[in-house]
Amino acid sequence: MTLLANDWKNQARGLALLVLENVFEDGAYSNIALNQELSHTTLLPKDKSLVTEIVYGTVARKNYLRMVSCSLH
């Protein structure tokens, strides 16, 4: 399957990136932003699971790293 350059938003990793941009740049709640995007996509359930894992994993690790860096100061 050949992907077009502008088709990345319709793939699991591209959708995860859009959600993460919404969370980190616009201050959206991750669960709400994720649910909104997943409700409008035709991704397979396994791909929706991947998007969910990427988004929640990234948010959790960012919060953990922020906590560790603050404790060092």
N, CA, C and O of each residue as an XYZ file, in Angstrom:
292
protein
N       0.836     -1.170      0.000
C       0.000      0.000      0.000
C       0.888      1.242      0.000
O       1.736      1.406      0.877
N       0.696      2.090     -0.957
C       1.472      3.319     -1.072
C       0.724      4.455     -0.400
O      -0.455      4.680     -0.672
N       1.411      5.167      0.475
C       0.799      6.291      1.164
C       1.191      7.593      0.486
O       2.353      7.802      0.137
N       0.232      8.443      0.310
C       0.513      9.769     -0.222
C       1.064     10.650      0.882
O       0.807     10.414      2.062
N       1.814     11.654      0.500
C       2.436     12.524      1.495
C       1.396     13.215      2.379
O       1.650     13.447      3.561
N       0.248     13.542      1.829
C      -0.761     14.244      2.618
C      -1.739     13.291      3.299
O      -2.724     13.738      3.886
N      -1.486     12.005      3.230
C      -2.365     11.006      3.825
C      -1.943     10.640      5.253
O      -2.582      9.799      5.885
N      -0.894     11.248      5.758
C      -0.363     10.871      7.065
C      -1.365     11.109      8.189
O      -1.327     10.408      9.200
N      -2.251     12.072      8.037
C      -3.236     12.361      9.081
C      -4.250     11.239      9.235
O      -4.909     11.138     10.270
N      -4.382     10.403      8.225
C      -5.342      9.307      8.258
C      -4.729      8.001      8.736
O      -5.396      6.967      8.742
N      -3.478      8.040      9.132
C      -2.786      6.868      9.657
C      -2.663      7.005     11.172
O      -2.774      8.106     11.710
N      -2.435      5.895     11.853
C      -2.419      5.884     13.313
C      -1.410      6.871     13.893
O      -1.753      7.653     14.780
N      -0.196      6.844     13.414
C       0.846      7.711     13.986
C       0.586      9.186     13.681
O       0.874     10.052     14.506
N       0.055      9.464     12.523
C      -0.292     10.841     12.174
C      -1.416     11.375     13.032
O      -1.387     12.528     13.464
N      -2.409     10.536     13.278
C      -3.515     10.936     14.132
C      -3.030     11.170     15.562
O      -3.473     12.108     16.225
N      -2.125     10.320     16.032
C      -1.550     10.509     17.366
C      -0.812     11.848     17.442
O      -0.909     12.558     18.442
N      -0.088     12.182     16.400
C       0.620     13.461     16.368
C      -0.352     14.635     16.437
O      -0.099     15.608     17.147
N      -1.449     14.549     15.713
C      -2.440     15.625     15.761
C      -3.017     15.790     17.167
O      -3.190     16.910     17.647
N      -3.309     14.680     17.811
C      -3.844     14.742     19.176
C      -2.811     15.345     20.121
O      -3.142     16.200     20.943
N      -1.566     14.904     20.006
C      -0.513     15.417     20.890
C      -0.264     16.908     20.663
O      -0.008     17.637     21.621
N      -0.334     17.365     19.436
C      -0.207     18.803     19.174
C      -1.337     19.559     19.854
O      -1.123     20.624     20.435
N      -2.530     19.008     19.780
C      -3.682     19.638     20.413
C      -3.501     19.700     21.932
O      -3.859     20.694     22.564
N      -2.955     18.651     22.501
C      -2.745     18.595     23.952
C      -1.634     19.546     24.387
O      -1.835     20.364     25.285
N      -0.473     19.444     23.761
C       0.692     20.199     24.226
C       0.714     21.645     23.759
O       1.232     22.511     24.464
N       0.169     21.919     22.597
C       0.221     23.292     22.095
C      -1.037     24.090     22.414
O      -0.975     25.303     22.614
N      -2.180     23.406     22.460
C      -3.438     24.119     22.680
C      -4.016     23.906     24.073
O      -5.024     24.516     24.430
N      -3.375     23.037     24.866
C      -3.829     22.807     26.231
C      -5.061     21.932     26.355
O      -5.752     21.982     27.373
N      -5.346     21.138     25.347
C      -6.514     20.254     25.388
C      -6.281     19.120     26.381
O      -5.142     18.734     26.643
N      -7.356     18.600     26.919
C      -7.280     17.407     27.757
C      -7.067     16.210     26.837
O      -7.758     16.067     25.829
N      -6.118     15.355     27.183
C      -5.760     14.254     26.298
C      -6.923     13.303     26.047
O      -7.125     12.856     24.918
N      -7.689     12.989     27.087
C      -8.792     12.046     26.892
C      -9.881     12.603     25.979
O     -10.444     11.869     25.167
N     -10.176     13.882     26.107
C     -11.209     14.496     25.272
C     -10.724     14.632     23.833
O     -11.450     14.299     22.896
N      -9.502     15.119     23.656
C      -8.956     15.280     22.302
C      -8.849     13.936     21.595
O      -9.164     13.819     20.411
N      -8.403     12.925     22.333
C      -8.264     11.589     21.757
C      -9.622     11.025     21.347
O      -9.782     10.528     20.233
N     -10.595     11.104     22.245
C     -11.920     10.580     21.936
C     -12.564     11.292     20.754
O     -13.243     10.658     19.948
N     -12.361     12.595     20.642
C     -12.909     13.337     19.511
C     -12.316     12.848     18.196
O     -13.040     12.610     17.229
N     -11.006     12.700     18.167
C     -10.354     12.256     16.929
C     -10.711     10.811     16.586
O     -10.963     10.490     15.424
N     -10.732      9.949     17.587
C     -11.031      8.541     17.325
C     -12.472      8.339     16.868
O     -12.761      7.402     16.124
N     -13.369      9.205     17.306
C     -14.771      9.055     16.911
C     -15.007      9.459     15.453
O     -16.042      9.126     14.875
N     -14.054     10.170     14.867
C     -14.204     10.631     13.480
C     -13.291      9.900     12.501
O     -13.099     10.365     11.378
N     -12.736      8.788     12.900
C     -11.796      8.093     12.033
C     -12.340      6.722     11.633
O     -13.212      6.158     12.294
N     -11.808      6.218     10.553
C     -12.195      4.885     10.082
C     -11.084      3.868     10.327
O     -11.058      2.808      9.702
N     -10.165      4.194     11.242
C      -9.082      3.275     11.557
C      -9.624      1.979     12.126
O     -10.694      1.948     12.734
N      -8.880      0.922     11.923
C      -9.209     -0.374     12.508
C      -9.029     -0.305     14.022
O      -8.266      0.530     14.508
N      -9.706     -1.157     14.773
C      -9.556     -1.146     16.234
C      -8.110     -1.273     16.703
O      -7.727     -0.624     17.676
N      -7.297     -2.095     16.036
C      -5.894     -2.227     16.457
C      -5.130     -0.927     16.239
O      -4.227     -0.607     17.011
N      -5.480     -0.170     15.193
C      -4.827      1.114     14.951
C      -5.299      2.173     15.946
O      -4.520      3.028     16.366
N      -6.567      2.113     16.318
C      -7.072      3.020     17.354
C      -6.365      2.751     18.684
O      -6.068      3.673     19.443
N      -6.105      1.479     18.945
C      -5.365      1.121     20.169
C      -3.951      1.680     20.128
O      -3.436      2.137     21.148
N      -3.323      1.646     18.966
C      -1.979      2.203     18.820
C      -1.995      3.705     19.064
O      -1.128      4.224     19.768
N      -2.959      4.407     18.499
C      -3.078      5.852     18.720
C      -3.220      6.135     20.212
O      -2.554      7.023     20.743
N      -4.078      5.390     20.880
C      -4.309      5.573     22.309
C      -3.031      5.352     23.108
O      -2.706      6.138     23.998
N      -2.316      4.297     22.795
C      -1.068      3.987     23.506
C      -0.018      5.078     23.283
O       0.671      5.477     24.223
N       0.105      5.553     22.064
C       1.077      6.617     21.766
C       0.729      7.886     22.535
O       1.598      8.490     23.163
N      -0.522      8.288     22.489
C      -0.935      9.540     23.139
C      -0.758      9.451     24.651
O      -0.091     10.297     25.246
N      -1.346      8.440     25.275
C      -1.263      8.351     26.740
C       0.163      8.079     27.207
O       0.578      8.583     28.251
N       0.913      7.292     26.452
C       2.305      7.029     26.808
C       3.157      8.281     26.751
O       3.983      8.521     27.631
N       2.956      9.076     25.718
C       3.721     10.319     25.570
C       3.377     11.307     26.669
O       4.266     11.930     27.250
N       2.100     11.452     26.954
C       1.675     12.383     28.008
C       2.232     11.936     29.362
O       2.726     12.762     30.129
N       2.157     10.663     29.657
C       2.655     10.154     30.940
C       4.153     10.357     31.068
O       4.636     10.769     32.123
N       4.875     10.078     30.027
C       6.335     10.227     30.090
C       6.747     11.690     30.167
O       7.725     12.019     30.838
N       6.030     12.558     29.502
C       6.349     13.978     29.587
C       6.130     14.469     31.013
O       6.956     15.208     31.549
N       5.030     14.066     31.625
C       4.766     14.471     33.007
C       5.822     13.915     33.954
O       6.257     14.612     34.870
N       6.233     12.679     33.747
C       7.273     12.072     34.575
C       8.597     12.830     34.424
O       9.257     13.133     35.417
N       8.976     13.130     33.197
C      10.234     13.845     32.963
C      10.191     15.252     33.555
O      11.198     15.746     34.062
N       9.041     15.886     33.492
C       8.902     17.214     34.092
C       9.082     17.112     35.607
O       9.744     17.954     36.213
N       8.489     16.076     36.219
C       8.608     15.891     37.657
C      10.065     15.641     38.052
O      10.543     16.211     39.032
N      10.769     14.800     37.306
C      12.169     14.489     37.615
C      13.028     15.735     37.462
O      13.876     16.009     38.310
N      12.820     16.483     36.404
C      13.659     17.671     36.182
C      13.407     18.731     37.250
O      14.326     19.460     37.624
N      12.187     18.823     37.739
C      11.889     19.797     38.800
C      12.521     19.380     40.125
O      12.905     20.237     40.922
N      12.633     18.089     40.368
C      13.228     17.612     41.614
C      14.744     17.805     41.631
O      15.356     17.772     42.699
N      15.343     18.004     40.487
C      16.789     18.204     40.403
C      17.189     19.645     40.726
O      18.364     19.927     40.963
N      16.231     20.537     40.735
C      16.546     21.957     40.970
C      16.391     22.306     42.399
O      16.613     23.455     42.782
